[in-house]
Amino acid sequence: MLRIYGASTYNATKVLFTAEELGLEYEYVHLDFAAGEHKSKEHLTRHPLGKVPAIEHNGHYLYESASLCRYLANISGQRLYSAEPLRAAEIDQMVDLVCHHAGRWLAVYFYQEVVMKRYYKKAPDEKAIAEAKGFLDQQLPFLEKVLADNPFLCGKELTIADTVAFPVFQVCQSTSVDLSPYPSIQRWETELGGRAAFKRALAKMPA
């Protein structure tokens, strides 16, 4: 039995999107952050930091979104991933690049322009946004070149690099991040946003 615990966050969306692309059967449990369900004693046994996503599979708990996507691919015969070490490393490096570099700075935009305004009623820290923009101005051109040469982040086939990265890039829709200089990233976003698996994943989450 596979059970996915999440909330309306892009990290949880990564796991649902991956599970849907793999065609896995699972139960989705949506946690109410406002009610503190993510900090409950029960959830702390699933994720020691009281965060989402987490999964329960055959009596074992796992957490951290990119690791969960890799695990789901592995239990599905390495679909969206690879059993070949070099190919797996190429996919892993793209996952890490998105999570630790571009994704980090996109998250700054989201926190400053959405979270701070919506939940703390505070104006964004313009210095933090300027720093994030500076790094994205260096990193997005690389991803643009990758996607200009290939339909997906790791070549001609969809991989977990795409299912991990795309939900992070959804941040751009609710922030001031400007992707207009990057037509290949925009093309990739449009294509992945139209996939049936992504729509099914999104439909499981309250707005």
C-alpha positions, 0 to 999 in steps of 0.5 A, a space after each residue: 500500500 502506497 500512501 502520499 501525505 501532502 498539502 497544497 505546496 509545490 514539493 507535494 505536487 512533485 510527488 503526486 505528478 511523478 506518481 501519476 506519470 508512473 501510473 501508480 495506485 496510491 491514497 492521497 492524504 491532504 494535511 490541513 496546515 491551518 489545523 496543525 495536522 503537519 505537526 501532529 504526533 502521528 505526522 511527526 512519525 512520518 516526517 521528523 520535521 513535520 513537513 510535507 510531502 512524506 510517503 508510507 509504503 509497505 510499513 515504511 515512512 520516507 520523506 524529502 520530495 526529490 528522494 521520494 520521486 526517485 524512490 517511486 521511479 525505482 519501484 516502477 522499474 526505473 521508469 522516468 529514471 534509469 538503472 544505468 549509472 551514468 544516465 541516472 547520474 545525469 538525471 540526478 545532477 539536473 534534479 539537484 541543479 533545479 532543487 539547490 540552485 534555480 529552485 532555491 531562488 524561485 522559492 525566495 520569490 514565492 516566500 517574499 511575494 506570496 507568503 509574506 503578503 498573504 500570511 504575514 501581511 508584510 511587504 516583500 524584502 526587495 533586497 532578497 528579491 534582488 539577490 534571487 534575481 541576480 542568481 536566476 539571471 545566471 542560471 535560467 539561461 543555462 536551462 533555456 539552452 538545455 530546453 532549446 536543444 531538447 524537449 525535456 531537461 534530460 533529453 528526448 524523454 520525460 524524467 523525474 528531473 521534469 516532474 521535480 522541476 516543473 512544479 517549482 517553476 509554477 511559482 512564476 505564475 504567482 510572482 514577478 519572475 519574468 520568463 519572457 526572455 526564455 521561450 524554451 522554458 515557456 514551451 516546456 512549461 506549457 507542455 508539462 502543464 497540459 499533461 493529463 498526469 499533472 492535471 490529475 495531480 493538481 486536482 487532488 489538492 485544494 486551491 
